[in-house]
Amino acid sequence: MSDYVTIQQVPNEAMAGLIEQRLVGAGIPCVVVPGGIAAVAGAGAPYSVTVPAERADEARALLEA
């Protein structure tokens, strides 16, 4: 299994979900990681969007387009 790296941090779960949809739609595996206990409780907290290290450049380019 490949190592996942953070390609972007966003301020809330909704934004993370939108990014995840875009990446998965392009065939790039993605995992959204809550940034703290507040995120688990549903409050606004940062989320990290992670992808396999070998797909990071492709994912960043997709999100910049």
C-alpha positions as a Markdown table, in Angstrom:
| # | Residue | x | y | z |
|---|---|---|---|---|
| 1 | Met | 0.0 | 0.0 | 0.0 |
| 2 | Ser | 1.3 | 3.4 | -0.9 |
| 3 | Asp | 1.9 | 6.3 | 1.5 |
| 4 | Tyr | -0.7 | 9.0 | 1.5 |
| 5 | Val | 0.4 | 12.7 | 1.5 |
| 6 | Thr | -1.6 | 15.8 | 2.3 |
| 7 | Ile | -2.2 | 17.9 | -0.9 |
| 8 | Gln | -4.5 | 20.5 | 0.7 |
| 9 | Gln | -6.0 | 21.6 | 4.0 |
| 10 | Val | -9.4 | 23.2 | 4.0 |
| 11 | Pro | -11.4 | 24.9 | 6.8 |
| 12 | Asn | -14.4 | 22.6 | 6.9 |
| 13 | Glu | -15.9 | 19.2 | 6.0 |
| 14 | Ala | -18.0 | 20.5 | 3.2 |
| 15 | Met | -15.1 | 21.9 | 1.2 |
| 16 | Ala | -13.1 | 18.7 | 1.9 |
| 17 | Gly | -16.1 | 16.7 | 0.5 |
| 18 | Leu | -16.2 | 18.7 | -2.7 |
| 19 | Ile | -12.5 | 18.2 | -3.3 |
| 20 | Glu | -12.8 | 14.5 | -2.6 |
| 21 | Gln | -15.6 | 14.2 | -5.1 |
| 22 | Arg | -13.5 | 15.9 | -7.8 |
| 23 | Leu | -10.5 | 13.7 | -7.1 |
| 24 | Val | -12.4 | 10.4 | -7.0 |
| 25 | Gly | -14.3 | 11.4 | -10.1 |
| 26 | Ala | -10.9 | 11.7 | -11.9 |
| 27 | Gly | -9.9 | 8.3 | -10.6 |
| 28 | Ile | -7.6 | 9.5 | -7.9 |
| 29 | Pro | -8.0 | 7.7 | -4.5 |
| 30 | Cys | -8.5 | 10.2 | -1.7 |
| 31 | Val | -8.9 | 10.1 | 2.1 |
| 32 | Val | -10.2 | 13.1 | 4.1 |
| 33 | Val | -8.7 | 13.4 | 7.6 |
| 34 | Pro | -10.3 | 15.5 | 10.3 |
| 35 | Gly | -7.8 | 18.0 | 11.8 |
| 36 | Gly | -8.9 | 17.7 | 15.4 |
| 37 | Ile | -11.4 | 16.6 | 18.0 |
| 38 | Ala | -13.7 | 19.5 | 17.0 |
| 39 | Ala | -14.0 | 18.1 | 13.5 |
| 40 | Val | -15.1 | 14.7 | 14.9 |
| 41 | Ala | -17.7 | 16.4 | 16.9 |
| 42 | Gly | -19.0 | 18.2 | 13.8 |
| 43 | Ala | -17.8 | 21.7 | 14.6 |
| 44 | Gly | -15.8 | 23.7 | 12.1 |
| 45 | Ala | -12.2 | 22.5 | 12.1 |
| 46 | Pro | -9.5 | 22.0 | 9.4 |
| 47 | Tyr | -9.5 | 18.9 | 7.3 |
| 48 | Ser | -6.6 | 17.4 | 5.3 |
| 49 | Val | -7.2 | 16.0 | 1.9 |
| 50 | Thr | -4.7 | 13.2 | 1.2 |
| 51 | Val | -3.9 | 11.1 | -1.9 |
| 52 | Pro | -1.3 | 8.4 | -2.7 |
| 53 | Ala | 2.2 | 10.0 | -2.9 |
| 54 | Glu | 2.7 | 8.9 | -6.5 |
| 55 | Arg | -0.6 | 10.7 | -7.5 |
| 56 | Ala | 0.0 | 13.9 | -5.6 |
| 57 | Asp | 1.3 | 16.0 | -8.5 |
| 58 | Glu | -1.6 | 14.9 | -10.7 |
| 59 | Ala | -4.1 | 15.7 | -7.9 |
| 60 | Arg | -2.6 | 19.1 | -7.3 |
| 61 | Ala | -2.7 | 19.9 | -11.1 |
| 62 | Leu | -6.4 | 18.8 | -11.2 |
| 63 | Leu | -7.3 | 21.1 | -8.4 |
| 64 | Glu | -5.5 | 24.0 | -9.8 |
| 65 | Ala | -7.3 | 23.7 | -13.2 |
